Amino acid sequence: MRAVHAERHLIDRVGWLRAAVLGANDGLVSTASLIVGVAASTAGPGEVLVAGCAGLVAGAMSMAAGEYVSVSSQADTERADLARERRELSDDPVAEREELAGIYVGRGLDHALALQVADQLMAKDALGAHARDELGISEITTARPVQAALTSAATFSAGAALPLLVAVLSPGRLTVFTVSAASLVFLAILGALGAKAGGAAVPRATARVAFWGALAMAVTAGIGSLVGKAV
């Protein structure tokens, strides 16, 4: 007998991977930019560290709240669609059967076979079949607000802690340069890890993350320097 071919697809990771990469990248870039901007304004080391700590905490809370609200909205929409589909299945199952069969015809089945497939799937789990094939809702893509919020807050904090630690260890006059250089290295590593976990091209992802991080820090440093001279 032939061994069963087990497949592991990377799409299974899309839910947590998106929140993790977004959170860590945002934490690193925003906190590093904040530290660089404040340091460029000739602020003292204590002020730089206070700003960095405040940015870490505020950013983590903001990410958690934002993710929870946005993903909860997605979950509300999914529940509303499923409730509507449940009513339609109860009120007119024949039309729903034809609708499901029409989807399979559009994918290449002839009408008779599409009806058989629809009958068998609906006999087992009518709502699940319509949720998956009509609405595009599955176990992989379903919204999980709490998971997204916790993941974003934790990864934001982890990303933000890196430039903050560099700032703590760096001599005050070199903070702008050491935090900028270290953050670019961290961003490159983050981009490579995210690409590796998601099966994407590593060089492109690394370059993309590093470029936008460098741009954010450069703009913030420039504005911080101007404001520092003005006040």
Stockholm file with secondary structure:
# STOCKHOLM 1.0

chainA/1-231         MRAVHAERHLIDRVGWLRAAVLGANDGLVSTASLIVGVAASTAGPGEVLVAGCAGLVAGAMSMAAGEYVSVSSQADTERADLARERRELSDDPVAEREELAGIYVGRGLDHALALQVADQLMAKDALGAHARDELGISEITTARPVQAALTSAATFSAGAALPLLVAVLSPGRLTVFTVSAASLVFLAILGALGAKAGGAAVPRATARVAFWGALAMAVTAGIGSLVGKAV
#=GR chainA/1-231 SS CCCCCCCCCGGGGHHHHHHHHHHHHHHHHHHHHHHHHHHHTTCCHHHHHHHHHHHHHHHHHHHHHHHHHHHHHHHHHHHHHHHHHHHHHHHCHHHHHHHHHHHHHHTTCCHHHHHHHHHHHHHHHHHHHHHHHTSCCCTTTCCCHHHHHHHHHHHHHHHHHHHHHHHHHSCGGGHHHHHHHHHHHHHHHHHHHHHHHHTCCHHHHHHHHHHHHHHHHHHHHHHHHHHHHHC
#=GC SS_cons         CCCCCCCCCGGGGHHHHHHHHHHHHHHHHHHHHHHHHHHHTTCCHHHHHHHHHHHHHHHHHHHHHHHHHHHHHHHHHHHHHHHHHHHHHHHCHHHHHHHHHHHHHHTTCCHHHHHHHHHHHHHHHHHHHHHHHTSCCCTTTCCCHHHHHHHHHHHHHHHHHHHHHHHHHSCGGGHHHHHHHHHHHHHHHHHHHHHHHHTCCHHHHHHHHHHHHHHHHHHHHHHHHHHHHHC
//
